[in-house]
Amino acid sequence: MRVAAFHVTSDSTELERCVRRAAKAGAPVVVVGGGDGTMAHAVDALAHRKTALGVLPLGTGNNFAMSLGLDPHDLDAAVATIARGHTARIDLGRVNGRYFANFATVGISSEIAGATPTAVKRWGGPLAYGIAALRPLLTHRAFRARIRWKRGRLELRTQDIIVANGRFFGTTPITPDASLVDGRLALFTSEDRSALGAMRTYAAIGLHAQAKLPHAHAVTAKAFTIDARAKQWISLDGSLFEKTPARFRVAREALRVFVPEGGVAHG
């Protein structure tokens, strides 16, 4: 495989511009190194194109790499996956016209993502999110949300809503059978309204026990609409993009990507 161009940038807009330019020029492969926020920009540029994405997990959180079946701590294995040339078409999520790879959040998780400086993530790793969470946990207020999908609706007060296209949120499957190829989005939220409740939710997710929380809701559907009485930030794969209202849908087989020979991670 011949390398036609090589770019290093810390600017997400410039990264997306480079990826989009390469795809429009007919590049058969674009390899991107970074974390979930980086991949959010890359997949938006590559959605519904012939160009295949190679993922090098170099970020603080590498949930998308895990959802692909890659070891997020084994860069050599990721390089070998690209070299072997096995690709698959996977689903993407889409919210208000923008594509995302693995997950979106509405509420306190988005505020935490926005409060975590890139420089801190570089030296602190996942601990950086814990440090950045302190102020939002004290100041964020529960919000009233209306969630609708084809055969149901949910009205509640909550601190956070997670909408996943991929399998993992952190190291936890958001629902037992979630994957990047099932043609559905998974939504998780809880009616535990307090800051302590938000901490309980994060702890439960870390322990793979979120489904056991009182007043927890987990739903799968092809599309969701979320309205919040107090507008909430929307974060895509850990990067802030816009505020509610949000209209989510799954984009079937929208991205061609290199995966291990065993295929994409499943439940």
Secondary structure, DSSP 8 states (H G I E B T S, - for coil): ---------S-HHHHHHHHHHHHHTT-SEEEEEE-HHHHHHHHHHHTTSS-EEEEEE-SS--HHHHHHT--TT-HHHHHHHHHHT-EEEEEEEEETTEEESSEEEEEHHHHHHHHS-HHHHHHHTTHHHHHHTHHHHHH---EEEEEEETTEEEEEEESEEEEESSSEETTEESSTT--TTSS-EEEEEE---SHHHHHHHHHHHHTT-GGGSTTEEEEEESEEEEEESS--EEEETTEEEEES-EEEEEEEEEEEEE--TT-S---
